[in-house]
Amino acid sequence: GFAQNSGRLNVLPGKRKWVYSDTVGAIKRRTGGYGITPPTKRYPSVCKLLNKWLHDNRPEGISEDFVCTSININANYGARTHRDGNNVGPSAIRAFGNFKGGELWYWDKDDKKTKADLLEKKTAQKLDIKKATAIFDGNFAHAVEKFDGERISVVFFSARNHNKVGPANIKFLKSRCGFAWPSDKAMGKLRTFAHGQFSAKKR
């Protein structure tokens, strides 16, 4: 089952003290240093299954596999408007379950200066992530619309300074967990796509 995560202070909605949220793969530890999360070592086959799903269901608009180092799995909460601080940026997200609402609000033109909770939805993209996997830059503001029902979201991303987890951990994540490890070139392509996809659709 999911752990009660009280550490994600930037996403906690309302007066919630914790949310159901787990991360597998590479992370920067809140206590300092880099490594892989305990659930990653316990359940490498789950990581591999999720990465295989992403490989077989490539997000629309990209011609190569989506590279990442980590996966965040969330159950039944809608994150408030926030910006991710500990990942490189390009992220892929999909929501599953029997629910209504729960779209992703994404401020693709975020100036990163305005306080996240002051941003207006009229300046954001509303993405139906139940219908299709979306690619976005997690360093830009994003939030989850209110929803009713059972909702699980899965976010594929790359931890900042991910190579600092060390060669042995990288080997484990690639061979046992199926992560398509990012190169600077691949990450650059994803960043370009994440930033330009909506402008291209408006033409």
N, C-alpha and C positions, 0 to 999 in steps of 0.2 A: 504494500500500500504506500500511500504518499506520506512523507514526513511533514510535520507542522513546522513550517519555515518562518521564523520571526526575524530573519536577517535581512530580508529584502525591503528595507525601510522606504525606498524610493517608489515602490509600487503599491504598498498597502492601501486598500481602498477604505474610505470612511474612518471608522474607529477600530478597524480590525487590528489585532495584535500579531496575527500570524496568518499565513495562507498555506494551502497544500501545494507545494512546489519542490521539485527535485532537479538537480543538474547532474548529468553524466558527462565525462570527458575531461578536458583540461580546464583548470581554473587558476585564478590568482586567489590564494587563501586570504581570508580576512585577518588571519593572525600573522600574515607575512609569508613570502615565498610562493612557489608555484608547484603544482602537482596535479594529480587526478583524484576525483572524488571517490569516497568509499563505495557508493553504489556501482561505480564503473567496474571496480575489481570484483564485486560480488555478482554482477549481472552483465558480463560482456556480451552475452548472446542477445540481450535486449537492445543494447547499443547497436549491435550488428544488424538486427532486424530493422530498426528505425533507419539506419543508414542505407540499407538495401531498399527500403520503401522509397526514400528520397531519390536514390539512383534510378529506380524503375518509374518514378513519377516526377521527372524533371520539371521544374517550374517553367511555365510558358515564357518564351522570350530569350532564354539562354541556350547556347549551343553546346556547352560543356557541362560536366558534372558540377554541382554546387559543392564547393570545398568548405570544410568547417572542422572545428576541433572539439566542439561541445554541443550538447543538446539540453534544453531546458523543458521540463514537462510540468504543466500546471493544471490543476483541477478546480473547477467551479469558483473562480473569482475573476473579477474584471479589474485589471491593473489601472490605476489612475494615471493621468498624463505624466510622463517621465522621459528621461533620456538615459540610455545605458552608458555606464562609465568604464566598465571593465571588459568591453569587447571591441574588436577592430571596427565593427560597423555593419557590413553586409550580413543580413540575416534572412532566413526563410521560415515562414510560419504557416501552420495549417491548424484548423480547429475541427474536432470530431465530436459527435454526440447528437442527442435529440434535444435541440434547443432552438430558441428564436431570439434574434438579436445577436449580440456578441461580435459585431464587426470590429475591425481594427481601424482606428483613426490614426492617420499618418501625416505629419506635417512635413511634406517633402521640400518645402521652401523655408524650413525653420532657420531663423537667424542665430539660434543658440544663445541669444542675449535675453530675450523675453522669458520671464519665469514660466515654467511649464504649465502651472495651473492657471495662468492668465491667457493662454492661447485660446483662440476662438475656433470652433469646429468648422466654421464657414471657410477657413483658410486651409483645411486639411483634406486629404483624400480619404474616402470611406471605402475600405476594402472588405469584400465578402470572403473571408478566409475559411468559411465552411464549404463554399463552392469551389474554391481554387487556392492553391498555394501561392502566397505572395512573397516577393522579395522586397525588403526595405532596409534602410540604414538605421540600425538601432541607436546610433549616436544622435539621431534626430528625434524630436518629440513624437511620442505615440501613446495611445491609450486604447482601452477596450470599452465598447458600447455596452450598456446594461443588457442583460439577457435573462431569459427564463429557461429552466431545464438543466440537463446534465451536459457540461461542456468541458472538454479536455483540449488544451492547446499544446502544440509541440513546436519549439523554436530551435532551429539549427543556426549556430553562430560560431565565431572564432574568438577565443579569449585573447586579450591583449598580451603581447610578449609570450605567445604560446610556446615558442621553441625553448623557453626557459624551463619547461617541465623536464627536459633532459632526454637524451637518446633512448634510454630503456623504456621510458613511459611513452615516447612517441612511437616506438616499435610496437608496443602493446596496443596502443590506440588504433594504429593502422592495421595490424595483422589480426588481432583478436576482436576488435570492435568495429572494424570496417570504415573508419574515418578516412575520407579523401583529404589528406593533409594539404593545407594551403601553401602556395608559393606566392611571392610578391606579385608576380605577373597575373596569376589567377585571381588574387584578391583585388587587384587593380581593375580587372575586367568587371567583376561583380560590383565594385563601388561605382564604376561608370554607369552600369546598367541601373543600379538602384537609384541613382541621381537623375538619370535622363529618361526613364521609361514613361513617365507621365507627360513630359513635354512632347515626346514623340507621338503619343496618342492624341494630343490636341491638334496636331497638324491636319 
